[in-house]
Amino acid sequence: MRSSTRRIRRARGRSERSVLVLVVGVLRPLGVLVVALRRRRPLRLEGLEQPFDVDVLRALQGSRFFEPPVATLLHGPAPVVRKTFLASPYPLGVRDPGTTHDPPRSPSWCAVPRRPPGAPVIDVPWLVVLAVGSAAVGALGGLGGAVFLVPALVVGGVEPIDAAPLGLISVAAGSLAAAPRQLEHGLVHHRLGITLEVAASAAAVVAAVVSSEVSGDLLRVVLAVSAGGAGVAGLLRSEVRNVALPEFAGEPPAEWPGTLGGAYAGPGGVIPYRARNVPQGLVAMVVAGAITGLSGVSAGFVKTPAMRELMYIPVKVAAATTTFTVGITAATSLLVFAGQGRIDVAAGSAVALGGLVGGVIGAAVQERLSPKGVRRALSIVLVVVAVVVLVDP
């Protein structure tokens, strides 16, 4: 009895420390991003004889983001120029809403367009509603809310380059909100999550850096195949891999310290489990991290099925552990996106608010559903997402 009590106390201590690490790991990068964005200053160019390519300047004539007018730069020397950029959201060479033709490609140092300060990519109330719904479903199945939010934003007319960071903010917020309730019920396996997250985060950083060079069509196919394959696999499997055993009737529902196993309270009693095929699981996490960095979705639709099908982790534990890990992956990718100037503070704040509310709702509903129901609902959603991604132009 004393041994079990000490084990419970150690598990609770580890859980509390893990929550603290998650909070710091998610909020600190977001705070750094906000400070960096608030300190951003307009670029000033002074005394240049030929500041930019003439064709590029002609393409920007009439732009409301430049002072003096671009036409001034096309005639005579440029010492009169004192301000070329007024915090312009459109770097030179990127199409301005006021132009009637496509200008040349922008220089590599300013290849990522920026929006006017304070202009959200979509109405804030709708952003909050979308974020609440996507984060709730994401926490319910361990998908991460971005797998729903990003496609919805793109279908609604938001550019993918703007939707990706918003999706990751939703993932980070939903992960943070769902953590306390999932920890309380002993569903999160921290050792397993951190083991897999090392591979996922490394791949996410590399993919985020090269994301601007990847074809959108190729990415769409990768997303559809990954989501559809995971959904079909979940629908085809009917056997129950983890069942309650009478020998574990007195075992507390928690991870077993120092191992990749544990137990959770399921139908019929306490159900033990242990991770298998760890190398294959690490490979799947590399793929999931790459998808996160490229597209802005959390790739929970890869992580949860991989833990469930490859590593024989119960679906509720897999979903809760995935919700814990996707927040770390999202924070890692957001650092890269911030360096590229791709985060809209106003829209991001709305998404963060919705993600926090949705994460709490999803975690509360998850504990009331049966594992079989969660698995089937998750599989159907994955198949639908795959079809939408392929069909949507």
N, C-alpha and C positions, 0 to 999 in steps of 0.2 A: 504493500500500500504506500509506504514511504517512497519507494522507488518510483511509483507512478506519479506521486505528487511532485517529486523533484523534476521528473521528466516534463510534466505539464508546465511547471514554473519556468524551466529552461526554454521550452517551446514558446511560451508567452513572451519571455524576454527577447528571444530572437525575432519574434514577430514585431514587437514594438520597435526594435532597432531597425528592422527592415522597412517599416512604415516611415521612420524618420529619414532613412537613406533615400526612399522614393520621393518624399516631399522635397528634400533638398535637391535631389537630382533633377526633378522636373521644374521646380519653381526657380532655382538659381539661373539656369539657362534662359528661361523666359524673362526674368528680371534683367539679365544682361542685354537681351535683345531689345527690350523697351528702352533702356538707357541709351543703347547705341543708336536707335532710331531717333530718339529725341535730340541727340547731339549732332545729328547729321546737318551739315552746312551746305549752302549752295556753292557750286564750283565757280570760281572767278577766273577769267582769262584776261590778261592785260598786256597790251603792247605787242601783240603777235601780228606779224606782217601778213601771214596767210594762215588763219586759225584752223580752217577746215577745208575739206574738198568742196569745190564750187558746186558740183552737182548735188552734193548733200545739202548745202545751204539753200539751193533753189528749191529742193524738195520740201523745205520747211518754211517757205515764204508764207506770211500770214499767220504763223503760229502765235497763239496768245501766250505762250510760255516763254517768250524771249523778249528782251528789251536791251538795246534798241531793236527795231524790226530786223529780221534776217536780211531784208533787201539792203540795209545799210552796209552789211558785211560784204556785199557783192561788188561794191564800187570803191576803188581807192584803197589806201593803206588802212590798217586796222588799229592804230594807236588810240583812236577815239573810243574803242570798245572798252567799257569798264565792267559791264555785267553781261555775260553771255547766257548764263543759266540763272533762272529764278526758281531754284528747287524744282527744276523741270522733271516731270514724271516720265517724259519721253526723251531718251538720249538721242543724240544726233544720228540720223539715218533710220530711226524707227518711225513708223507711220503715225502721223498726227491726225486726230479726228477731223481737223479742218482741211486736210489735203484731199485731193481728188485722184491721186495716183500713188503708186507704191514707190517709195524712195529706195536708194541703194541700201545694202545691208550695213548695219551699224558697226562701228569699230568694236574689236573684241573687249576693250576695257569698259565698255558701257553697253554690253549686249543684252542686259536684263532690263526691261522697261519698268518704270516706277509710276505709280498713280499720283494724282494731285494729293497733297496732304489733307487728311480728314475725309477723303472720298471713299466710302466703303464699296466693295465690289458688288454688293446687292443690298436691298433694304434690310436694315438692322433687325426689325421684328421678325422677318422671315428667316433670317440667319439664326436667330435664337430658337425658333420653332424647329427648323431643320436640325440644328445641333442637338436639341433635347431628344428628338426622336431617334436620330442616328446613334447617339451615345447610349441610349437606353437599350436598343437592340444589340449594339456592339458589346455592352457589358453582359447582356443576357447570354450570348453565345460565344463570348471571347473573340469576336471578330474585330473589334475596334471600330468605332463609329465612322471612321473615314471611308470605309468601303461602301457606305451608303451616302455620306455627305458629299464626297468628291464627285461621284457620278451625277448626283442631283444638281450640284452647282454647275457642272459642265453642261448638262442638258438645259439648264436654265439660262445659259448664255455667258457664264463666267469662263474666262480663259483658264486653261489648265495650269498655266504658270502662276495664276493667282489662287486657284483652288487647292493646289497641293499643300502650301503652308497652312491654310485654314483647316484642312483635314487633319494635319498633324497636331495642331493646337487642340482640336476636338478630342483626339486620341489621348493626349497627355492629360487633359482635364477630366475626361471620363475615367481614365485609369486611377487618377488620384481620388476621385469621388467614390469609386466602387471598392477601394482597398479596405476600409475599416470593416464593412459588413462581411466581406469575404474572409478576412482574417479572423473575425469573431467565430466563424463556423468552421475554421480549420481547412479551408479549401485550397489555399495558395501554398504551393511547394516552392519555397524560396531558393533552396539549393539547386533544384532542377531548373528553375527559371533563370538564375544567374549563370548557370553552366551554359545554357542555350543562348543566353543574351550576349555573351562574349562574341560568338560567331555572328549573330544577327546585327549587332551594333557596328562591328568592323565593316561588314558588307554594306550597311546603310550609309556610312560615311563615304566610302568609295563611290557608291552609286549616286549619291547626292551631288558629288563633285562633278561627275560626268553626265548628269541628267540632261543638260542642255544639248548634248550631242546625240542623244538617242532618238530614233524615229518614233513618233507617236503611234503609228500603225503597228510597229513591232511591239511596243509596250501594251497596246490594247489586246493583241493576240496572247501575250504572256499572261496578262491578268485573266482573260477569259478562260484559257486552258487550265490555269491553276485553280481558279474558283470552281469551274465546272467539274474538273476531275475530283476535287475534294468532296463536292456535293454528291456526285454519283457514287463514290466509294462509301459515303455514309449511308446512302439510301439502300445500297445493295446488302450491306452487312446487317444481319438480323440476330446473330448470337450475342449473348451477354458474356463479356470477358471477365468482369469483376463481380463477384457475388459475396454476400455476407457469410461469414464463417463463425460458428459458435465459439471457437477458440479465442476470438478477438472481442468477445462480448463486453469485456471490461476495459478495452483499449480506448483511450480518449481520441476523438477525431482530430488528428493533427499530423504534420509531417514527422518522420522519425529522424532526429538529429544525426548528422553525419552520414546519411544514406540518401539514395534517390527513391525511397519508398515512403509509405505512410498509410493512413487510414482515414476514412471519412464516413459520416453517418448517412447511410442510404436506405433504400427500401429493405426492410427485413433485419436491419441491425447495422453493425459496423463492418465496412467493406475495406479489406486491405488491398494494397496495390504496390507495385514496384516498376520502375522504368526499365525498359528493355531497348535493345538496338540503339544505343546512344550515338554511335558514329553516324548512322543514317539520319538520326534526328538532328545532329549538328549540320549535316549537309542541307537538310530542309530549312534550317534556320538561316543559313547563308543565302538561300534563294529568297526567303521571306525578307531579310534585311535589304537585299538588292531591290526588291519590289518597293519597299518603303522609301528608299532613297530616290528611286526613279519617279514614282508616281504620287507620293504623298499619302498613300493609304497605309494603314498600319500592318497590313499583311497578316492580320489575325486569322483570316480565312485560310492561310497556309499553316500557321503555327498550331492552331487548335486541332485541325484534322491530322497534322503530322504527329502530334503527341498522342492523339487518340488512336490512330491507325498503325503508326510505325512503332510507337513506344509503349502502347498498351496502357495509357493513362486514362482513368475514367473521365467521361466527358465533362462532368462538373468541375473536377480538379483541373483538367486541361483548359477549360474556359477561364477559370479564375486565375490560373497561373499565367495564361496568355494576357489577360487584362493587366496583370502586374507588369509583365515584360514589355508590352507595347508602349507603355508610357516612357520607358527608358529609351527605346528605339526612336520614338518620336522626338524626344528632347535632343537626342544626338543629331538627327537630321535637321532640326530647326536651327541649330547653330550654323550649319552650312548655308541654309536658306537666308538667314539673317545677314551673313556676309555678302550674299548676292543682292541684298536689298529687296527681297520678295515678300516681306511681311507687312500687311496692312494693319495698323494698330487698331483702328476703329472696328473693322470687321473681325479681327482676331479677338478683341475683347468680348464681342457678342457671342462668338463661337465658344470661347472659354466659359462664359456664363452658362450657355446651354449645355455644354459638355459636363459641367459639374452637376447640374440638375439631372440630366439624363443618366449619368453614371450611378447616382443614388437610386433612381427608379429601377434601372436594369438589375442592379445587384439585389434589390428587395424582391423583385419578381422571380429571379433565378432560383432562389432557395425553395420556392413553392411549386416548381415544375419537376416532373420526373425526368431522369436521365434520358429515357427513350424519347420522350416528347421534345426535350431540348435538342437531341441529336437529329431527329426528323425535321424539326423546324429549321435548324441550322442548315441542313443539307438542301432543303427546298429553297431557302433564301440564296444559297450559293449558286444553285443552278439558275435561278432567275437573274442574279447579278451577272453571271457569265453571258446569258443571252442578251441582256441589255447592253453590255459592254461591246459585244460583237455587232449588234444591229445598229446601235446609235452611231450616226456618221461622225 
